[in-house]
Amino acid sequence: MNARRLWKILRLNFKLMYSRWFLAFIAFYFAMTFVASVSAMRTEDYAPSFRYLGVLALLLASGGGSLTVVKSEVDFVFSTPANPLVVYIAKTAASTVLALFLFGAATVYLPRPDVISHVEYAASLIFNTAFFALTAGASSLASIRRSILYAASRMAVAAVTIVKPELSPLYGLVYPSPFYVAYSGAAAALAFLAAPRNLLKELATNAYGVFAPRGPAGGGDAARVVGPARIGPTPWRAVWTTSVNGVWRMRSGGSEGVVVRRVNVFKVYLPLSAAVAAVYYVLLRLLPEVGFSNASEASFLVTLLSFYLLLWVFTTSADVDLSGERLWLSLAVEPARYFRLRIFARAVIAAVLLAPWAAVYVLASLSYPPAARLSPAVAALALTLPAASWLLAAYSGWPQIRDLDLPQSLFRFTLRGVLTAFLYFMFIMWLGVPYILCAVSMDKQALAPPLLLAADVASATSLALSAAFFYLMTYSPWASSIWGWFVNKLSENGYV
Amino acid sequence: MLSLVSSAYCEDCVRPPISMRGWFTEMPEGLCCHVFFSAYVLRCVVLVVGILGLCGCYVQCLYVSIILLYVYECIAAEGLRRRFGGVVALDGVSFEVSCGGAVALLGPNGAGKSTVLRILAGLLRPDAGVARLCGYDVQRQPREAKACMGYLPEDASPFLDLSVRENLEYVAALRGVDGSAVDRAIEALGLGDVEDRLASSLSRGMRQRLALALVIMHRPRVLLLDEPLNYLDIPAQEFVIRLLREMNAAGTTILVSTHIMSIAERLAREVLVISRGRIVWRGAVEELRAAARDAGERIEEVVARLMR
């Protein structure tokens, strides 16, 4: 394949993923980062840079930039003689943009003494983004075991960047050197070598087989895997059953077929949520033991990180199930009634899954008092997220999943998506305000009373607004018109 | 449309060329593979017939002539089997379509029509059996097989976030055909007025036209079509039928899956009836018409009986 063709494939993959407004977003992001980086340039204290990089890496590691195969690719790309590896590389290259700009905007303004260090920086930037994009791409297509390995490698880099930056390949973005160029280059090369080549080879001759559902190992009927669910007889029972019984699609070992399992979200996600909450608690208790010079600062950081990671995971996963909605079935009777029931069911599920976190923050407050301020924030999340995530997903053009359980189109980075992300960002920031005010009050004893009062007001406001939003979306007379807009939006987005 | 079919594949022909059963690996530069192939077959026929004729073996001469003319199938399925979990989708499907043929694959819902087409298109691996396109084993030589065919899936959805032209440019880049193929396809399918519009903004019928353009833009020797007239209004159906018939007349082999008999009658000369994963009948469309005439039935009723 010649360079011109390759460039055209790459350019159109880029166009499939990003709108021109994304460039405006990038400009905005760079401007904001420039303002933030001025202090780092002046003080030459790069510790915050590493924390910031670590958090960015953590965000990317928990799902950012993953590859999505759409039905059009199965029909029109894999039926051409083009090598699927080329398509994979083009898609991965297009997906690097997110990591490239996040890492670039965070570090490009840091001072460097000479031209060579600029070259080393550029090389480190390319290799690091390639590492994150390649591992994210590979884990999107690989089996569950391999996916965990890829995710663990990215998580490890993120964690090391926060805890011990010198051991991270991202260190070269702040202190460029030939060693870190080689280090990040090796990481990228390993990620490339770990690409799921067998699966890509399989796509050349068996794309439908790769994405088709199949029975569990040892045989069995694919249709039986999903299994009968006791649906009905009342509308609430039907909605509740279909909300609680999610469907997992995963690749398990073999190159062919996706294993489909019906899972009860409480059986899978509740223990997971409780386990991660327990890990956070143990980590918090261990901080003074492992010799942190400033245990209070470490507690603040670990607690805040745990909360933002929780928010990130919940906000990024809450809108996914919208893709499985079938308007022509669900809305055959009355849209508003259906969505009221659906949102109520989702809110109950969110509340149960978040309960361990509300409890653990109360428990953590025994050793670190500001943690208690996060419990109301968790409650506000349970009340807000189920409806807000779907409304924002419809607004930003989340694609429907149809044939072969593949999306109809890629999710595009558009201005709407950016605005949606900004709203999420503001919401997340706002939920963290009471905790931050309380943490500051511990250091500034003189200002403690007004700060704690402000924290109480912020918490109460969050809860009151969240409850009002929940009422608006489920029981109020205006719910019908909001869900009417929502249905129209989904129809415009191609939902059927 | 005319420019696509009347040039008879004389330029920008798909590389690599027809395998010629492994006798040639490269086609002479500047020569269309169709012309080359026809000339080659003709030379073989003339040579063998000539030798047999000189030897006085006139009956053998006739047999060999017929065998040589039909020995090269553009589509061949040999004992295709495929299961999905516990469901047997294909249970030993075998058939072949000679080059230039037009065959309709008829069958009830769930008979295995789409599965056959997906296997032939190299998008699904059979549990057993071999699929060949233009003489290439689809599983062993996927690149060569895919270079010579175009596959239109049922409910085909082009890239919704690309314009009509960009969709064509993307597939052209993947197939390695030049930009003139894009212009020809736009002209052939009457997409000139919407070439800069996003596919997502097109009506379902226009998207189907775009999908057809994506499939025929590289002038495939073999067309695998799964319900090609879905979503098209009546004028568009007539337009597409005419286009496909002209392509067939110019040498393109067509295998079309449908459950609408009138489409099969107009697009194909032969019919394969598939039911429960097996080919249950094969014959000319004319045979079906005659059977219907004799029984005083509609042709659909005859086909329905065959499917049972």
Interface residues (C-beta under 8 A of the other chain):
Chain A: M1 R5 K8 I9 L12 K15 L16 V70 K71 S72 V74 D75 F76 V77 F78 S79 T80 P81 A82 N83 V87 A204 T205 N206 A207 Y208 G209 A212 R214 G215 G220 D221 A222 A223 R224 V225 E256 D403 Q408 S409 L410 R412 G494
Chain B: F84 G85 G86 V87 R118 A121 G122 L123 L124 R125 V138 Q139 P142 R143 E144 K146 A147 M149 G150 Y151 P153 D155 A156 S157 P158 F159 L160 D161 L162 E166 E169 Y170 V171 A173 L174 R175 G176 S200 A211 L214
